[in-house]
Structure formats: C-alpha cells, structure tokens
Amino acid sequence: MDHYIERVVDLTNPQANHIYNMSVDEARERVLRGDAAAVRAIEGSFALLAREGKTVRMARSLDRPLRYFLAKRKEGPALIVADRIDAIYKCLQAEGLDDQFHPSYTRMVPAHYVVEIQLVGCPDPDPTYTRFFEPQRDAFSTDLDEIGRAYIGALAHEIVHWLDRIPVEAPLGVCFSGGVDSGAVFLTTYHLMQKLGLNLGRLKAFTLDLGGGPDIEQAKEFLEALGLGLFLEPIEADLAQLDVAETIRVVEDYKPLDIESATMALALCRGIRERYPSWRYLIDGDGGDENLKDYPIEENPELTIRSVINNQMLYQEGWGVGKIKHSLTYSGGLSRSYARTYAPAQYCGFEGFSPFTRPDVIAVAEGIPFIELTHYDVEQLYALKGEIVSRGVKAITGLEMPTFPKRRFQHGAVPEATLRQHLPSREADYRKQFLSLYV
C-alpha cells in the first residue's frame, strides 16, 4: 500500500483577519470542525484554513479572496493556499512544480461556504461544500421605514466595530461619489463618530475626478445640502495614465465592468497615497447594489427580474455552488468581483472595509419581501434602494440624505463616452491579456 505524505502551504496573512468576537485560533478551530452554525457566528473579516491529518477545511468572508491549488508530488499531494493567483504561481516556481500550473487550475473558495478537501492522493476527490450563511427570506413586512431602520441599523453596527479597532488618531477616508451607498456609509460614519466623541477632523470624503465626470459635482451637491462640504476632498487623476494591463495584473480577472471599476479604484487609491503617504484606512459602499438588487437587468441577457428576485443572494454569489454556470476558478457574483475593491486597496497599501458585505447587513436585505413590494416591476425594484436607504439613514442619524440616480463608479469619474476611448470593452481582449501573464 502506498503511503502519501501530504503537504499544506498556507500563504494567507493571519494579520489580515479582523475578527471581533473571538481569537483567530478559535475561529480556525470552528472552521476545522466544519460546523456551519459555529462558523456563521464568526464576526468580522476572515480567510481561514484549518487542517487535521488529511482533512483540510477553508472558509472566508465575502470581502476576502481565498484561493487554492492542488499540486502533484511523488511523495503525495501539495495544497497551496493564498489570496492571489500570482502568489500560488511563485510558490510553485520555488518548489519546481510550476510546470503543473495554469491560472484556470486554481480554485476560489466561494464566500459563505466551508470547503473541505481530502488530501488522499491520485485521483483527488471533489471538494465538499457546506453553506454556513443562509439568511431568512421575506422576513420583513412591506413597511419601508421598518426595513430602512433595520438595514442602516445593521450597517451602523458594523461601522462601530470597525471604528472600535482603529487607532483613535488614525485618519479615515470614505471612497465617496455622493451615490446612495457611499452616501449612507459617509453619513453613518459621520454620525457615529460624532456620537462616540471621536475627532471629526480625521474624516474625509475622497472623490475621484478624472475630468468632466458627474461624480464630483454630485458629491459637492450631496455634502453641501447637509452643510458638510468641508469634508469633501477631490482626488484628481490623469486619464492618460489609466493602465488596463496593470489593472488586470492587480485584480487577476478579465470581466470588463470589474476591470473598469478596478481601474478607477486604482486611480483613486494611488491619488490618495501620493497625497497622504501614511494613510491606511478606507471605507466604501461596495456591496450595496448587490444587497438591494440595484443593477440594470436589461444589460445582462442572462437575467430577468424574476431570476434576480427569486434566487437567493444572486448578486452576492452568482448562480451558486453546484450550478452549471458556477466558476470553480472564480466563484460568482460579488464573491468573485470583490477583487475589484480588495486588490487595488491592498496594492496601494490600504486596509479597506465595505460594511455592506457583512452577513448581518446582507441578512436584512435578503429579508425584504421584494416580490410583494415590486410585483416583478423593474422600475419599482430600481426605486426601492433610494427609498429604503434614505429612510434608514434618517431613522438612525436624523439626517435627510439626498438621493441621485444610480451610476457606476467608472461612469461617475469620467463621462462614459470618454472612458470608452481609453478602455476597450471586449472580455476576450482582457482575458487574453490576463493569460499572457503566465505564458
């Protein structure tokens, strides 16, 4: 009988875990047990691997990428785990195993699942997936005031946790467009800092301005309507310096909308870093569109309003584990595309935070009775987010939040027609550029 010697290489950074209610070791022990309820009770941001003998279990929060690759060795299998594809590749190169590598052979741990792998040699058994987050659907009445209060209340709870662990003198930046999500994050953070007696001089609202884009005026209008214009700090950037090849390398993906968004995120983060070399903490509204299903359905031929409303966490998780269109390499939904926010911040030396990605906030959103509120009417669905969020902000902060029509990040920093002149939009081109990194 052959005796395999399995090896596990954990390249994740334990310091990047920010868990509020237990130690990282206790959280890792919960992942090792594979108990869904125990893992669900972990509060905060995490990407964890735990091993016992030939059994490896992994789990991550929505805001933390986690990847793995199973390599073959004569002695037995080697499992390499990291937050990035290039980190796995470099490890394989160092081990002389890179001839086995292709980026499509890496696997993404899907958010909200415990993934179990048995290191038993060849052939490798499929991983098993245990869901640890399954919010109750239609938990609320149709009272928009009640829903808004619960939603922004949950958001405020997460922001308090974030504020509690940040040094009291550290400056805080909100990635701010004046849209519904970044507006709610800014006003809730402002309100909580005031309530907690924290120095509001630490707070800034950073708005990217590539010239001629509508966000800078929207941001001014938003803040000045509340007498808070002094917090706005435009970050000007040169459109000619946008580099799609760099974005693809940083984000390690090729979906056009995410590459466009990440290109803007890189420009914003780089501009902040150049102006403030020691700045560390950023907070943003990523995940808000996904929670309240506020994407233009007509732009995606695969979607209808029925599929958006009837599929649990469709925008957060894609079609879901075990479905034909679920990508093993990339996962789906925001579980995949959060790299557009995570990677640029990491690359520029920031620690980012998106409170809309937290399970307790998502749980409120999933509890909204969308069918009853919209009767499958697309325009009613699009109108919901502004209503819910503005009512919630009023209930929690007492502030009347201005609301503006939805606009993507990349279309706010620069006019869309101008953007098209600088960034191609074909996925095949981006995919080719990405794969060329490993030729």
Long-range contacts (C-beta under 8 A, 24 or more apart in sequence): 2-121, 4-75, 4-76, 4-77, 4-119, 4-120, 4-121, 5-75, 5-76, 6-54, 6-76, 6-77, 6-78, 6-79, 6-119, 7-73, 7-75, 7-76, 7-77, 7-78, 7-79, 8-49, 8-51, 8-56, 8-78, 8-79, 8-81, 8-119, 9-78, 9-79, 9-80, 9-81, 9-91, 10-49, 10-81, 11-80, 11-81, 11-82, 11-83, 11-87, 11-88, 11-91, 12-47, 12-48, 12-49, 12-66, 12-81, 12-82, 12-83, 13-83, 16-45, 16-47, 16-64, 16-83, 17-44, 17-45, 17-46, 17-47, 17-48, 18-44, 18-45, 18-46, 18-165, 19-43, 19-44, 19-45, 19-46, 20-44, 20-161, 20-165, 24-48, 31-57, 31-58, 31-59, 31-114, 32-57, 34-114, 34-116, 34-130, 36-114, 36-130, 36-131, 36-132, 37-132, 39-114, 39-132, 40-132, 40-133, 40-359, 43-161, 44-161, 45-353, 47-83, 47-109, 49-81, 54-118, 54-119, 54-120, 55-116, 55-117, 55-118, 55-119, 56-116, 56-117, 56-118, 56-119, 57-114, 57-115, 57-116, 57-117, 58-109, 58-114, 58-115, 58-117, 59-109, 59-113, 59-114, 59-115, 59-132, 60-109, 60-111, 61-111, 61-357, 61-358, 61-359, 62-111, 62-112, 62-287, 62-316, 62-334, 62-335, 62-338, 62-357, 62-358, 62-359, 62-362, 63-338, 63-341, 63-342, 63-353, 63-354, 63-357, 64-342, 65-108, 65-338, 65-339, 65-342, 65-343, 66-108, 66-109, 67-106, 67-107, 67-108, 67-109, 68-106, 68-107, 68-109, 68-117, 69-101, 69-105, 69-106, 69-107, 70-117, 70-124, 71-95, 71-97, 71-100, 72-97, 72-100, 72-122, 73-97, 76-119, 76-121, 77-119, 77-120, 77-121, 77-122, 77-124, 79-117, 79-119, 84-252, 84-343, 85-252, 86-252, 86-437, 89-438, 101-438, 102-438, 103-252, 103-329, 103-434, 103-435, 103-437, 103-438, 104-329, 105-329, 106-329, 107-328, 107-329, 108-327, 108-328, 108-329, 108-330, 108-331, 108-335, 108-336, 109-331, 110-317, 110-321, 110-326, 110-331, 110-332, 110-335, 111-316, 111-317, 111-331, 111-334, 111-335, 112-313, 112-316, 112-317, 112-335, 112-359, 113-321, 129-321, 129-322, 131-321, 133-359, 133-362, 134-312, 135-312, 135-313, 135-359, 135-362, 135-363, 135-366, 135-367, 136-363, 136-366, 136-367, 137-312, 137-366, 137-367, 138-367, 138-368, 138-369, 138-371, 138-372, 139-366, 139-367, 140-364, 140-367, 140-368, 140-369, 141-369, 142-369, 142-372, 142-373, 144-373, 144-384, 144-387, 144-388, 144-391, 145-391, 145-395, 147-364, 147-368, 147-388, 147-391, 147-392, 148-387, 148-388, 148-389, 148-390, 148-391, 148-392, 148-393, 148-394, 148-395, 149-391, 149-392, 149-395, 149-396, 150-364, 150-367, 150-392, 151-361, 151-364, 151-365, 151-388, 151-389, 151-392, 152-184, 152-188, 152-389, 152-392, 152-393, 152-395, 152-396, 152-397, 153-392, 153-395, 153-396, 154-358, 154-360, 154-361, 154-363, 154-364, 155-184, 155-185, 155-188, 155-355, 155-356, 155-361, 155-392, 156-188, 156-191, 156-192, 156-396, 157-360, 158-355, 158-358, 158-360, 158-361, 159-185, 159-188, 159-189, 159-192, 159-283, 159-355, 160-192, 160-196, 162-283, 162-353, 162-355, 163-189, 163-192, 163-193, 163-196, 163-198, 166-281, 168-198, 168-199, 169-199, 169-202, 170-202, 170-280, 170-281, 171-202, 171-203, 171-204, 171-276, 171-279, 171-281, 172-202, 172-203, 172-204, 172-281, 172-282, 172-283, 173-203, 173-204, 173-205, 173-206, 173-272, 173-279, 173-281, 173-282, 173-283, 174-203, 174-204, 174-205, 174-206, 174-282, 174-283, 174-284, 175-206, 175-265, 175-268, 175-282, 175-283, 175-284, 175-285, 176-205, 176-206, 176-207, 176-219, 176-232, 177-207, 177-215, 177-218, 177-219, 177-407, 177-409, 177-412, 178-207, 178-215, 178-218, 178-219, 178-220, 178-221, 178-222, 178-223, 178-402, 178-404, 179-218, 179-285, 179-404, 179-406, 179-407, 179-412, 180-285, 180-288, 180-294, 180-385, 180-386, 180-389, 180-390, 180-401, 180-403, 180-404, 180-406, 181-285, 181-286, 181-287, 181-288, 181-289, 181-356, 181-389, 182-284, 182-285, 183-222, 183-285, 183-389, 183-393, 183-401, 183-402, 183-403, 184-285, 184-288, 184-389, 184-392, 184-393, 184-401, 185-283, 185-284, 185-285, 185-355, 185-356, 186-231, 187-226, 187-393, 187-397, 187-399, 187-401, 188-393, 188-396, 188-397, 189-283, 190-228, 190-231, 190-397, 191-396, 191-397, 191-398, 191-399, 203-231, 204-231, 204-232, 204-233, 205-231, 205-232, 205-233, 206-233, 206-234, 206-235, 206-268, 206-271, 206-272, 206-282, 207-232, 207-233, 207-234, 207-235, 208-234, 208-235, 208-237, 208-264, 208-267, 208-268, 208-271, 208-412, 208-413, 209-234, 209-235, 209-236, 209-237, 209-413, 210-236, 210-237, 210-238, 210-239, 210-242, 210-264, 210-267, 210-413, 210-414, 211-236, 211-239, 211-414, 212-414, 212-415, 212-418, 213-411, 213-412, 213-413, 213-414, 213-415, 214-407, 214-412, 214-415, 215-407, 215-412, 215-413, 218-404, 218-412, 221-402, 222-402, 222-404, 225-400, 225-402, 226-399, 226-400, 226-401, 226-402, 235-267, 235-268, 235-271, 235-272, 235-275, 236-271, 237-267, 237-268, 237-270, 237-271, 237-413, 239-414, 239-418, 239-422, 240-422, 241-267, 242-267, 242-422, 242-423, 244-423, 244-424, 244-430, 244-433, 245-433, 247-344, 248-430, 248-433, 248-434, 248-437, 249-437, 250-343, 250-344, 250-347, 251-339, 251-340, 251-343, 251-344, 252-339, 252-343, 252-434, 253-330, 253-336, 253-337, 253-339, 253-340, 253-434, 254-427, 254-430, 254-431, 254-433, 254-434, 255-336, 255-337, 255-427, 255-430, 256-425, 256-426, 256-427, 256-430, 257-408, 257-410, 258-337, 258-339, 258-340, 259-340, 259-423, 259-430, 260-408, 260-410, 260-419, 260-423, 260-425, 261-340, 261-408, 261-409, 261-410, 262-339, 262-340, 262-341, 262-343, 262-344, 263-410, 263-423, 264-409, 264-410, 264-413, 265-340, 265-341, 265-344, 265-345, 265-409, 266-344, 266-347, 266-348, 267-413, 268-344, 268-413, 269-344, 269-345, 269-347, 269-348, 269-350, 270-348, 272-348, 272-350, 273-348, 273-349, 273-350, 279-350, 280-349, 280-350, 280-351, 281-350, 281-351, 281-353, 282-345, 282-350, 282-351, 282-352, 282-353, 283-352, 283-353, 283-354, 283-355, 284-341, 284-352, 284-353, 284-354, 285-354, 285-356, 286-334, 286-338, 286-340, 286-341, 286-354, 286-356, 286-357, 287-316, 287-334, 287-338, 287-354, 287-355, 287-356, 287-357, 287-361, 287-362, 288-356, 288-385, 288-389, 289-315, 289-385, 289-406, 290-315, 290-316, 290-333, 290-334, 290-356, 291-315, 291-316, 291-356, 291-361, 291-362, 291-365, 292-365, 292-368, 292-384, 292-385, 292-388, 292-389, 293-370, 293-381, 293-384, 294-381, 294-382, 294-384, 294-385, 294-406, 296-406, 297-378, 298-378, 305-374, 305-376, 305-377, 305-378, 305-381, 306-376, 308-381, 309-370, 309-371, 309-374, 309-376, 309-381, 310-371, 312-366, 313-362, 313-366, 316-362, 382-406
